[in-house]
Amino acid sequence: MSALVDKLKDGLKAKPRASQIGPIGLHFAEEQVHAVQLRRLASGKYVLRAWASLPYRETREDALADESRLKVLLTNLLGRASFRGKQVVTVLPPAMVRISSLNYHAGGGGDGEAILRLMDDRLDGSVNDYVIDFLPVRSDASSRDKVALVTASRKSDVVDFLESLRHAKLDVAELEVSPAALNRLIGLLPRKAGERGNILVINYGAQHSYLTLISGRRLLMDKEIDFGSESVIQQLAKGLDIDLNMAGEMAVREGLAQQLKAPFGATQVLTADDVNPVVEIVRPVFSRLVEEVRRACLYAASESQGDVVEQVYTFGSIARWPGADQMLSELARLPVASSLPLTAIFDGADEKSATDYLGVGPELAVATGLALRGLTDDA
């Protein structure tokens, strides 16, 4: 009898999770389209199964506007690595989606009805012409006051986007927003015992950048700001009286490090030739970004019981400039890094021919967060 009981108990024990291959995370970034596919091991860690990036021949908007051109682009992209299947999780390009923070009072009709009622007054045309979703930010059971991040996209844009991907022979399993993907990825990063701080993600674009604020596994804010690589390059071109192409090349080559070369000895005095002239020229432009970062820090403290922003991660164009993280760190007085500590959750690559994940680069952060959809315990 006891042997039968033991056998039944063994049958009720939780089985270890089998190895599982996830969908392809597909991200139409500003300069390139990225694809990532992961495998979740039985141990709970993740393996980079396949990844690829491909620049647009012209612009992202041109690629998305022509179904035939998009099909060729995606066929070439997925042909660069051993992706399995055609199921993708992707995001709408920024021009197709509006993300805003909304304060509302939950009534008898529930959160959805309250949000739709408020959004009807904020959108061009009827709310019925839009696809609207929301992520709760603040939800206090003792109060009717709530905050949510609300996304709104025209139905026609969503349908056209999905049809373009269907024409490219892809099966869209989920359509998300970039902040949710970043939240999923960063939520897996290990935290030290007792750490309760918030994380700020800055995704640099050409004309605009995006600030995403994350508290634990909770998304607090996503905001578009009027700051990008173009404004920095324009300031540099004006300050040095050179053309924009030369200024852009200088930003990438010289970067934003305070000094062009390190002194030979600790007591050696830097001369004017050692100091990077780019830094002082672009500092006034960066002050706009620093002000937005400070506002985000204040908002984080107000929404998370005084917890500070303990880390800033940067992605995108400016993040690839040497010294950019250091300059922002000094101005904002916060730790800034353009690489995520992924070794704690990723376990190398699936194939010998694949690059180790640390070498892939931060530009794949959104695509990786999308690829995690369905593989994590909570999404």
FIZAMI-999145 format. One record per residue (C-alpha): residue in one letter; x, y, z. Coordinates in nm, 4 decimals. Last residue first. Layout:
// FIZAMI-999145
{node A {X Y Z}};
...
END
This chain:
// FIZAMI-999145
{node A {0.4044 3.6368 -2.0017}};
{node D {0.4418 3.5678 -1.6278}};
{node D {0.6602 3.2558 -1.6203}};
{node T {0.8764 3.3683 -1.9089}};
{node L {0.8825 3.1794 -2.2376}};
{node G {0.5514 3.3021 -2.3830}};
{node R {0.6975 3.6363 -2.4877}};
{node L {1.0750 3.6186 -2.4399}};
{node A {1.1312 3.6899 -2.8098}};
{node L {0.9674 4.0322 -2.7628}};
{node G {1.2133 4.1204 -2.4874}};
{node T {1.4960 4.0054 -2.7137}};
{node A {1.3695 4.2221 -3.0011}};
{node V {1.3544 4.5202 -2.7634}};
{node A {1.7083 4.4637 -2.6330}};
{node L {1.8640 4.3946 -2.9739}};
{node E {2.0232 4.7419 -3.0026}};
{node P {2.2102 4.6624 -2.6805}};
{node G {2.4780 4.4584 -2.8582}};
{node V {2.5177 4.1034 -2.9862}};
{node G {2.8589 4.0477 -2.8301}};
{node L {2.7288 3.9616 -2.4841}};
{node Y {2.5018 3.7036 -2.6436}};
{node D {2.7824 3.4872 -2.7794}};
{node T {2.7827 3.4938 -3.1582}};
{node A {2.6266 3.1980 -3.3338}};
{node S {2.8459 2.9582 -3.5338}};
{node K {2.8924 2.7241 -3.2403}};
{node E {2.5159 2.6907 -3.2125}};
{node D {2.2678 2.7459 -2.9336}};
{node A {2.4456 3.0449 -2.7800}};
{node G {2.5585 3.1300 -2.4296}};
{node D {2.3550 3.0709 -2.1151}};
{node F {2.1410 3.3769 -2.0687}};
{node I {1.9877 3.4767 -1.7333}};
{node A {2.2870 3.5870 -1.5247}};
{node T {2.4982 3.6463 -1.8341}};
{node L {2.2632 3.9267 -1.9380}};
{node P {2.4186 4.2121 -1.7435}};
{node L {2.2715 4.4718 -1.9840}};
{node S {2.5016 4.6924 -2.1885}};
{node S {2.4799 5.0661 -2.2572}};
{node A {2.5507 5.1686 -1.8975}};
{node V {2.4689 5.4693 -1.6794}};
{node P {2.5138 5.5068 -1.3018}};
{node L {2.3524 5.8367 -1.1972}};
{node R {2.4897 6.1851 -1.1340}};
{node A {2.2831 6.3320 -1.4220}};
{node L {2.5744 6.5254 -1.5764}};
{node E {2.8487 6.2766 -1.4846}};
{node S {2.6419 5.9736 -1.5846}};
{node L {2.5381 6.1380 -1.9125}};
{node M {2.9042 6.2005 -1.9992}};
{node Q {3.0121 5.8496 -1.9014}};
{node D {2.7363 5.6893 -2.1061}};
{node A {2.8318 5.8943 -2.4125}};
{node G {3.2043 5.8148 -2.3761}};
{node P {3.2373 5.6316 -2.7066}};
{node W {2.9265 5.6784 -2.9237}};
{node R {2.7191 5.3590 -2.9472}};
{node A {2.4654 5.4817 -2.6900}};
{node I {2.4070 5.7832 -2.9152}};
{node S {2.2410 5.5634 -3.1801}};
{node G {2.0198 5.3283 -2.9810}};
{node F {2.0177 5.1902 -2.6291}};
{node T {2.0909 5.3326 -2.2843}};
{node Y {2.0506 5.1708 -1.9423}};
{node V {2.0144 5.3852 -1.6293}};
{node Q {2.0519 5.2327 -1.2826}};
{node E {1.9475 5.3003 -0.9216}};
{node V {1.6526 5.5305 -0.9846}};
{node V {1.5404 5.6046 -0.6285}};
{node D {1.2631 5.4494 -0.4215}};
{node G {1.0499 5.7118 -0.2439}};
{node Q {0.7333 5.5082 -0.2076}};
{node S {0.7278 5.3861 -0.5686}};
{node E {0.5139 5.6390 -0.7578}};
{node S {0.6535 5.9611 -0.6116}};
{node A {1.0136 5.8381 -0.6267}};
{node A {0.9765 5.7325 -0.9907}};
{node Y {0.8240 6.0698 -1.0802}};
{node L {1.1192 6.2518 -0.9270}};
{node C {1.3637 6.0297 -1.1160}};
{node A {1.1739 6.0834 -1.4425}};
{node R {1.1945 6.4583 -1.3905}};
{node R {1.5685 6.4275 -1.3382}};
{node V {1.6044 6.2279 -1.6598}};
{node E {1.4063 6.4920 -1.8504}};
{node E {1.6393 6.7640 -1.7203}};
{node V {1.9428 6.5554 -1.8176}};
{node L {1.8096 6.5211 -2.1720}};
{node R {1.7729 6.8973 -2.2090}};
{node S {2.1226 6.9463 -2.0609}};
{node F {2.2560 6.7221 -2.3358}};
{node V {2.2097 7.0024 -2.5869}};
{node P {2.4113 7.2430 -2.3693}};
{node R {2.6928 6.9790 -2.3359}};
{node V {2.7322 6.9398 -2.7118}};
{node I {3.0123 7.1953 -2.7606}};
{node E {3.1833 7.1242 -2.4297}};
{node V {3.2157 6.7543 -2.5090}};
{node V {3.3204 6.7825 -2.8728}};
{node P {3.6415 6.9670 -2.7864}};
{node N {3.7945 6.6468 -2.6381}};
{node V {4.0799 6.7509 -2.4096}};
{node D {4.4288 6.6170 -2.4834}};
{node D {4.5320 6.8983 -2.7170}};
{node A {4.4424 7.1579 -2.4525}};
{node T {4.7026 7.0004 -2.2253}};
{node L {4.6443 6.7447 -1.9525}};
{node V {4.8844 6.7591 -1.6592}};
{node Q {5.0801 6.4416 -1.5842}};
{node T {5.0745 6.3435 -1.2186}};
{node A {4.8945 6.0149 -1.2701}};
{node G {5.1229 5.9218 -1.5568}};
{node F {5.0738 5.8658 -1.9291}};
{node P {4.7588 6.0808 -1.9466}};
{node A {4.4577 5.9146 -2.1138}};
{node K {4.3711 6.0225 -2.4635}};
{node L {4.0871 6.2197 -2.6207}};
{node Q {3.9625 6.3547 -2.2915}};
{node Q {3.6082 6.4047 -2.1615}};
{node A {3.4808 6.1096 -2.3653}};
{node L {3.1977 6.2121 -2.5955}};
{node G {3.2795 6.0162 -2.9076}};
{node E {3.5863 6.0734 -3.1222}};
{node R {3.4876 5.8357 -3.4035}};
{node V {3.1085 5.8274 -3.3806}};
{node A {3.0733 6.1973 -3.3013}};
{node M {3.3399 6.2855 -3.5614}};
{node E {3.1573 6.0928 -3.8335}};
{node G {2.8358 6.2764 -3.7515}};
{node A {3.0104 6.6136 -3.7594}};
{node M {3.1656 6.5324 -4.0964}};
{node N {2.8273 6.4412 -4.2382}};
{node L {2.6663 6.7520 -4.0870}};
{node D {2.9081 6.9977 -4.2438}};
{node I {3.1742 7.1814 -4.0426}};
{node D {3.1734 7.5119 -3.8530}};
{node L {3.3039 7.3529 -3.5313}};
{node G {3.0218 7.4762 -3.3079}};
{node K {2.7578 7.4588 -3.5812}};
{node A {2.8496 7.1039 -3.6841}};
{node L {2.8535 6.9933 -3.3186}};
{node Q {2.5127 7.1468 -3.2483}};
{node Q {2.3709 6.9805 -3.5595}};
{node I {2.5205 6.6469 -3.4506}};
{node V {2.3554 6.6733 -3.1087}};
{node S {2.0184 6.7677 -3.2606}};
{node E {2.0415 6.4761 -3.5058}};
{node S {2.1306 6.2252 -3.2333}};
{node G {1.8043 6.2789 -3.0522}};
{node F {1.6101 6.4882 -2.8037}};
{node D {1.2471 6.5984 -2.8032}};
{node I {1.1184 6.3414 -2.5554}};
{node E {0.8830 6.0455 -2.5911}};
{node K {0.7663 5.9045 -2.2589}};
{node D {0.7056 5.5601 -2.1141}};
{node M {0.6267 5.5424 -1.7449}};
{node L {0.5797 5.3150 -1.4456}};
{node L {0.6076 4.9613 -1.5833}};
{node R {0.6020 4.7144 -1.2961}};
{node R {0.8336 4.4157 -1.2817}};
{node G {1.0587 4.5785 -1.0236}};
{node S {1.0000 4.9475 -1.0944}};
{node I {1.0569 5.0306 -1.4605}};
{node L {1.0773 5.3727 -1.6260}};
{node T {1.0968 5.3943 -2.0042}};
{node L {1.2349 5.7126 -2.1592}};
{node Y {1.2147 5.7408 -2.5368}};
{node S {1.4242 5.9490 -2.7743}};
{node H {1.3244 6.1727 -3.0619}};
{node Q {1.4913 6.3068 -3.3754}};
{node A {1.7501 6.0400 -3.4562}};
{node G {1.6569 5.7939 -3.1836}};
{node Y {1.8036 5.7151 -2.8435}};
{node N {1.6312 5.4533 -2.6241}};
{node I {1.6765 5.5544 -2.2610}};
{node V {1.5867 5.2931 -1.9987}};
{node L {1.5389 5.3955 -1.6350}};
{node I {1.5545 5.1339 -1.3599}};
{node N {1.3968 5.1707 -1.0163}};
{node G {1.5410 5.0860 -0.6758}};
{node R {1.4184 4.8211 -0.4364}};
{node E {1.7406 4.6386 -0.3549}};
{node G {1.7158 4.4425 -0.0277}};
{node A {1.9007 4.1386 -0.1565}};
{node K {2.0707 4.2187 -0.4845}};
{node R {1.8595 4.2070 -0.7972}};
{node P {1.8891 3.9619 -1.0839}};
{node L {1.7746 4.0681 -1.4318}};
{node L {1.4521 3.8997 -1.5391}};
{node G {1.2408 4.2158 -1.5061}};
{node I {1.4796 4.3837 -1.7496}};
{node L {1.3628 4.1592 -2.0318}};
{node R {0.9885 4.1743 -1.9599}};
{node N {0.9965 4.5506 -1.8983}};
{node L {1.1826 4.6053 -2.2245}};
{node A {0.9132 4.4125 -2.4126}};
{node A {0.6319 4.6018 -2.2384}};
{node P {0.8002 4.9351 -2.3155}};
{node S {0.8326 4.8394 -2.6862}};
{node V {0.4592 4.7880 -2.7448}};
{node E {0.2998 4.4539 -2.8304}};
{node L {0.1383 4.2654 -3.1171}};
{node E {0.1224 3.8923 -3.0501}};
{node A {0.1250 3.5714 -3.2539}};
{node V {0.1908 3.7406 -3.5881}};
{node D {0.2304 3.4605 -3.8454}};
{node L {0.4795 3.5559 -4.1168}};
{node K {0.4469 3.4754 -4.4882}};
{node A {0.5673 3.8237 -4.6023}};
{node H {0.2088 3.8955 -4.7127}};
{node R {0.1070 3.8193 -4.3549}};
{node L {0.3584 4.0800 -4.2393}};
{node S {0.2096 4.3428 -4.4696}};
{node E {-0.1426 4.2434 -4.3628}};
{node L {-0.0493 4.2973 -3.9984}};
{node F {0.0790 4.6478 -4.0710}};
{node D {-0.2229 4.7401 -4.2844}};
{node V {-0.4643 4.6154 -4.0161}};
{node V {-0.2830 4.8059 -3.7407}};
{node D {-0.2709 5.1279 -3.9424}};
{node S {-0.6427 5.1020 -4.0315}};
{node K {-0.7311 5.0369 -3.6683}};
{node R {-0.5644 5.3628 -3.5662}};
{node S {-0.3367 5.3082 -3.2707}};
{node A {-0.3831 5.4024 -2.9044}};
{node T {-0.1701 5.2869 -2.6120}};
{node V {-0.2576 5.3753 -2.2525}};
{node L {-0.0160 5.3669 -1.9613}};
{node A {-0.2381 5.3544 -1.6548}};
{node V {-0.2920 5.5554 -1.3366}};
{node K {-0.5645 5.5061 -1.0745}};
{node D {-0.7602 5.7122 -0.8233}};
{node R {-1.0529 5.5093 -0.6868}};
{node S {-0.8640 5.4558 -0.3626}};
{node S {-0.8218 5.1796 -0.1029}};
{node A {-0.7385 4.9151 -0.3636}};
{node D {-0.4571 5.1300 -0.4975}};
{node S {-0.3870 5.0668 -0.8644}};
{node R {-0.0945 5.2617 -1.0040}};
{node V {0.0712 5.1666 -1.3307}};
{node P {-0.1943 4.9536 -1.5014}};
{node L {-0.1137 4.8700 -1.8671}};
{node F {-0.3647 4.9805 -2.1302}};
{node D {-0.4946 4.8907 -2.4742}};
{node I {-0.6738 5.0854 -2.7459}};
{node V {-0.7237 4.9940 -3.1119}};
{node Y {-0.8710 5.3029 -3.2730}};
{node D {-1.1527 5.4013 -3.5111}};
{node N {-1.4131 5.3314 -3.2419}};
{node V {-1.2613 5.6129 -3.0355}};
{node S {-1.4116 5.8469 -3.2927}};
{node G {-1.2115 6.1207 -3.4597}};
{node D {-0.8828 6.2668 -3.3448}};
{node L {-0.8225 6.1337 -2.9964}};
{node R {-0.8233 6.3007 -2.6571}};
{node D {-1.1965 6.3266 -2.5806}};
{node D {-1.2658 5.9599 -2.6593}};
{node M {-0.9622 5.8700 -2.4492}};
{node L {-1.1464 5.9666 -2.1287}};
{node R {-1.4474 5.7443 -2.1983}};
{node L {-1.2301 5.4589 -2.3204}};
{node I {-1.0273 5.4728 -1.9977}};
{node A {-1.3364 5.4626 -1.7737}};
{node E {-1.4857 5.1743 -1.9735}};
{node G {-1.1679 4.9706 -1.9519}};
{node D {-1.1183 5.0314 -1.5801}};
{node G {-1.4586 4.9006 -1.4719}};
{node G {-1.8158 5.0008 -1.5520}};
{node G {-1.8970 5.0867 -1.1925}};
{node G {-1.6368 5.3573 -1.1867}};
{node A {-1.2587 5.3622 -1.1846}};
{node H {-1.1282 5.7163 -1.1606}};
{node Y {-0.8611 5.8122 -1.4125}};
{node N {-0.5076 5.9419 -1.4543}};
{node L {-0.3672 5.8561 -1.7971}};
{node S {-0.0049 5.8211 -1.9055}};
{node S {0.0310 5.8283 -2.2822}};
{node I {0.1492 5.6025 -2.5635}};
{node R {0.0561 5.6822 -2.9245}};
{node V {0.1165 5.4161 -3.1862}};
{node M {0.1664 5.4190 -3.5623}};
{node A {0.4619 5.6596 -3.5827}};
{node P {0.6425 5.4590 -3.3131}};
{node P {0.6554 5.1423 -3.5308}};
{node L {0.4087 4.8756 -3.4148}};
{node V {0.5654 4.5991 -3.2147}};
{node T {0.6432 4.2355 -3.2893}};
{node V {0.5953 3.8775 -3.1757}};
{node V {0.6600 3.6364 -3.4589}};
{node Q {0.5581 3.2856 -3.5671}};
{node K {0.7300 3.1779 -3.8890}};
{node G {0.9043 2.8633 -3.7708}};
{node R {1.2612 2.8020 -3.6612}};
{node F {1.5286 3.0624 -3.7231}};
{node S {1.8649 2.9309 -3.8405}};
{node A {2.0304 3.2624 -3.9272}};
{node R {2.0716 3.5049 -4.2192}};
{node G {1.7642 3.3770 -4.4032}};
{node L {1.5406 3.5501 -4.1510}};
{node L {1.6702 3.8912 -4.2609}};
{node N {1.6731 3.8152 -4.6348}};
{node T {1.3110 3.7000 -4.6220}};
{node L {1.2239 4.0017 -4.4072}};
{node L {1.3711 4.2509 -4.6549}};
{node V {1.2248 4.0746 -4.9595}};
{node K {0.8779 4.0720 -4.8015}};
{node L {0.9119 4.4398 -4.7058}};
{node R {0.9945 4.5378 -5.0655}};
{node S {0.6896 4.3487 -5.1908}};
{node E {0.4624 4.4998 -4.9274}};
{node D {0.5772 4.8587 -4.9927}};
{node A {0.5021 5.1187 -4.7231}};
{node L {0.6867 4.9328 -4.4489}};
{node A {1.0243 4.9555 -4.6232}};
{node D {0.9778 5.3224 -4.7130}};
{node E {0.8871 5.4086 -4.3533}};
{node R {1.1910 5.2256 -4.2200}};
{node T {1.4149 5.4256 -4.4515}};
{node E {1.6302 5.3570 -4.7599}};
{node R {1.7839 5.0118 -4.8095}};
{node Y {1.6906 4.9298 -4.4507}};
{node P {1.9678 4.7799 -4.2397}};
{node L {1.9590 4.4086 -4.1491}};
{node S {1.9969 4.2419 -3.8115}};
{node A {2.0022 3.8731 -3.7232}};
{node W {1.9595 3.6439 -3.4241}};
{node A {1.9269 3.2732 -3.3598}};
{node R {1.9080 3.0306 -3.0670}};
{node L {2.0260 3.2580 -2.7873}};
{node V {1.9890 3.0311 -2.4875}};
{node Y {1.7772 3.1054 -2.1837}};
{node K {1.7992 2.9890 -1.8249}};
{node G {1.5164 2.8127 -1.6436}};
{node S {1.7078 2.4880 -1.5913}};
{node A {1.4784 2.3118 -1.8409}};
{node L {1.6219 2.5455 -2.1018}};
{node R {1.4314 2.8283 -2.2648}};
{node R {1.5298 2.8706 -2.6295}};
{node L {1.5452 3.2155 -2.7829}};
{node Q {1.4774 3.3738 -3.1215}};
{node V {1.5861 3.7270 -3.2140}};
{node A {1.5116 3.9434 -3.5185}};
{node H {1.6184 4.3029 -3.5812}};
{node V {1.5181 4.5549 -3.8493}};
{node Q {1.7659 4.8381 -3.8922}};
{node E {1.7948 5.2181 -3.8709}};
{node E {1.4928 5.3220 -3.6643}};
{node A {1.4079 4.9843 -3.5177}};
{node F {1.1558 4.7482 -3.6739}};
{node H {1.1672 4.4807 -3.4053}};
{node L {1.0798 4.1149 -3.4617}};
{node G {1.1031 3.8719 -3.1691}};
{node I {1.0785 3.5262 -3.3220}};
{node P {0.8637 3.2907 -3.1168}};
{node G {0.9985 3.0695 -2.8387}};
{node I {1.1797 2.7381 -2.8383}};
{node Q {1.1150 2.5243 -2.5309}};
{node S {1.3299 2.2887 -2.3224}};
{node A {1.1100 2.0971 -2.0838}};
{node R {0.9951 2.2369 -1.7509}};
{node P {1.0691 2.0009 -1.4663}};
{node K {0.7619 1.8050 -1.3581}};
{node A {0.5883 1.9181 -1.0446}};
{node K {0.5257 1.6201 -0.8168}};
{node L {0.1816 1.4617 -0.8431}};
{node G {0.3068 1.1428 -1.0099}};
{node D {0.5671 1.0948 -0.7375}};
{node K {0.2932 1.1196 -0.4776}};
{node L {0.0938 0.8488 -0.6588}};
{node K {0.4002 0.6210 -0.6634}};
{node D {0.4618 0.6805 -0.2939}};
{node V {0.1001 0.5938 -0.2173}};
{node L {0.1265 0.2724 -0.4226}};
{node A {0.4474 0.1723 -0.2399}};
{node S {0.2765 0.2396 0.0943}};
{node M {0.0000 0.0000 0.0000}};
END
